[in-house]
Amino acid sequence: MSNFSNSSQNPPLILASTSVYRRELLERLRIPFDVVAPKVDETPLTGESTLDLAFRLAQAKAAAVAKEHPHAWVIGSDQVADLCGAALGKPGNFERALAQLQLMRGQTVTFHTALCLMRGESQTTLSVPTEVRFRKLADDILESYLLAEEPYDCAGSAKSEGLGISLLESIQSNDPTALIGLPLIALSGLLRDAGFVIPSKT
C-alpha cells in the first residue's frame, strides 16, 4: 500500500511490482497508489533481444495485475542490463556479482528500462535507455564495494543511488531515475495524459 492518503482527484493506480526501489520512486510523485505483486515468468525467450525482453516483461506485469483490477491504471516496469547484446540479471550472491563487475570493468552497459501504463484495452509502453560506463577498477576495490553495499538484488551489481556510483565513469540518460528502476519523467507524462493531477492539490 502507499503511504499517501486517497484523493478524489486521481483515478485508482496500482504499481505491479515486488521492487522496493520502484515503490520508493513512485512515492516521490505523492499520489495514492497500491502495490500488487504480478505473477509473471521472467525467463527470456530464445533469441529475444534485451530490449524486447524488457518491453515484454513490463507489459506482462501490467497485464497480469490489470486483469484482476480492470478499473485501475496499472504500472508495469522492467529493466534489463545489456553488455554487448547479452542480458545481465540480478546476481543473487557475492560470487556472481563479482563476476558481473569484472565483465563490465571498462565497458559501457546499456540499461533498458521499459514502462507500461495500462487500463483495460488502453496501454502505452515505452523504454528509456541509460548508458553507463564502468571504471577500470582492481578486484580488491570491487570486492570491497560488494561487501559494503551487497547489491545482489540489482541487475549490474552496482547501485548508482548509493556507493555504487563510485564504480561508474559516466551515466547518460534523459530520465535520471530510469537507472534505479522507474523513469519518473516519462511516467509523469503518461499519468497526466491518463488524467492524473501531478502535483495533486492538497
C-alpha positions, -999 to 999 in steps of 0.1 A, spaced: 0 0 0 10 36 -5 19 59 23 -3 86 9 -40 91 16 -66 86 -11 -76 116 -32 -107 121 -54 -86 140 -79 -69 109 -93 -81 75 -107 -71 43 -89 -35 35 -95 -16 2 -89 21 -5 -92 26 -40 -105 59 -48 -88 77 -65 -59 105 -40 -61 110 -18 -30 131 6 -53 102 12 -77 78 17 -48 101 43 -32 105 61 -66 67 62 -73 62 77 -38 81 107 -49 51 118 -71 30 120 -39 -1 104 -55 -20 75 -39 -13 40 -52 -15 4 -42 11 -23 -48 3 -57 -62 28 -84 -70 25 -96 -106 28 -133 -113 50 -134 -144 75 -158 -157 106 -137 -164 125 -163 -184 139 -148 -216 126 -163 -249 150 -180 -273 166 -153 -295 149 -125 -276 168 -92 -276 174 -74 -243 151 -45 -254 123 -69 -264 127 -87 -231 123 -55 -211 92 -45 -232 76 -79 -229 80 -82 -192 68 -46 -185 37 -53 -205 32 -88 -189 35 -74 -154 9 -47 -161 -14 -71 -178 -13 -97 -151 -25 -71 -125 -48 -52 -148 -68 -84 -155 -77 -86 -118 -82 -48 -114 -99 -36 -146 -109 -2 -133 -74 9 -122 -45 22 -141 -16 -2 -137 21 5 -139 44 -23 -151 81 -18 -154 112 -40 -161 149 -33 -165 174 -54 -185 211 -46 -184 228 -52 -218 265 -59 -222 274 -64 -258 240 -79 -265 239 -102 -235 215 -97 -206 229 -93 -171 204 -104 -145 203 -100 -107 234 -117 -94 219 -131 -62 252 -136 -44 288 -122 -40 304 -146 -64 281 -138 -93 281 -101 -85 319 -100 -86 319 -119 -120 295 -93 -134 316 -63 -122 347 -79 -137 329 -83 -170 317 -47 -170 351 -32 -160 360 -5 -185 328 -13 -206 297 6 -215 265 -12 -204 230 -2 -217 202 -4 -191 168 -7 -209 141 4 -185 107 -4 -200 75 12 -187 39 2 -194 8 21 -182 -24 1 -188 -61 1 -181 -84 -23 -200 -77 -20 -237 -57 12 -232 -20 9 -229 12 28 -236 46 12 -235 80 29 -239 116 23 -230 142 47 -216 178 37 -223 207 46 -199 243 43 -210 266 35 -181 304 35 -184 321 15 -157 356 24 -144 386 1 -147 390 -9 -110 410 -36 -94 394 -67 -79 400 -57 -43 381 -24 -49 352 -43 -65 352 -68 -36 352 -40 -10 322 -24 -27 302 -56 -28 309 -63 9 299 -28 18 266 -25 -2 256 -61 -10 237 -51 -42 228 -87 -50 192 -79 -60 204 -53 -85 210 -61 -122 245 -50 -130 256 -53 -93 260 -16 -87 235 8 -71 240 42 -86 219 58 -59 244 45 -33 280 37 -30 279 20 -65 282 55 -80 319 53 -72 323 24 -97 310 45 -126 328 68 -150 296 83 -166 259 80 -169 239 92 -199 201 93 -198 172 116 -204 155 103 -173 177 100 -143 156 77 -122 153 52 -150 186 36 -139 172 30 -104 142 12 -120 114 36 -128 117 66 -152 97 92 -134 99 119 -161 83 96 -186 58 82 -161 47 117 -150 38 124 -186 19 92 -191 0 97 -159 -10 133 -167 -23 120 -201 -44 95 -183 -60 122 -161 -38 123 -130 -31 156 -113 7 159 -105 14 175 -81 -20 169 -66 -39 196 -48 -39 194 -10 
